[in-house]
């Protein structure tokens, strides 16, 4: 089943979501209350980043990767 879900969703990057969508994903990742509008919820579901229960594993992986990259960039500067 997990293989079917992976095959159905394309690879998503930070650039595929808007600033507002990104902020909402980070809030969901941090277990903060984030109320998603219908448009944002539908788009994030379409990208496989959220589902009816919150953020998906793919969404968590994207947020973790991007936060790590931001941290590395700050440390190098």
N, C-alpha and C positions, 0 to 999 in steps of 0.2 A: 504494500500500500504506500509506504513512504517513497518507494521508487517511482510510483505513478505520480505522486504529488510533485516530486522533483522534476520529472519530465514535463509536467504541465506548466510549471512556472519558469519564466526566463530569468536570467541573471539580472539582478537589479542593483544599481549603484546609487550613491547619494545624489548624483546629478539627475536621477529620474524622478525625484520628488521635489516639491516646492519647499520654500522656507517654512511655511506654516505646517505642511505635512511632516516635515522633518522634526520640528519642535514637538508636535503631537506624538510622533513615534518615540522620541527620547523620553517624553513624560510617561508614556506607557511602559517603556523599558525600566524606568526608575520607579515604577509602581505608584506614580503620582496620578491623581485623578485628571484625566484628559477627556473632555467631551469633544468627540469628533463630529463635525457636520456630516450630513448625509453624503455630500459630494466627496469629502476627504475620505470618509469611511469606505465608500464605494471604490474609490481609486486605489486606496491601500489594499483593499481586499482583492481587487483585480490584479495588483502586483504581487499578491501572496504575502504581504507584510503583516496583515491582521486577519483575524477571523472573528467569529461570534464571541469568542472567549477572551479576546485581547490580541496581543502581539504574538506572531507565529515564531517558530524557530528561525526561519529565514529573516524575519524582521529583527530578532534579537542579534543574529549574527551580523547583519548589516550595521546596526547601531554600535555593537561592540567594536567592530573593525574600524569604523569611522572615528569613534572616540579615541581609540588607540592611535590612529594616524594623526589626529589633532594633537594629542599629548606628545607624540614623538617630534612633531614639527615645532611645538613650543619649546621643548627641551633642547633642540638643535640650534635655536635662535639665540 
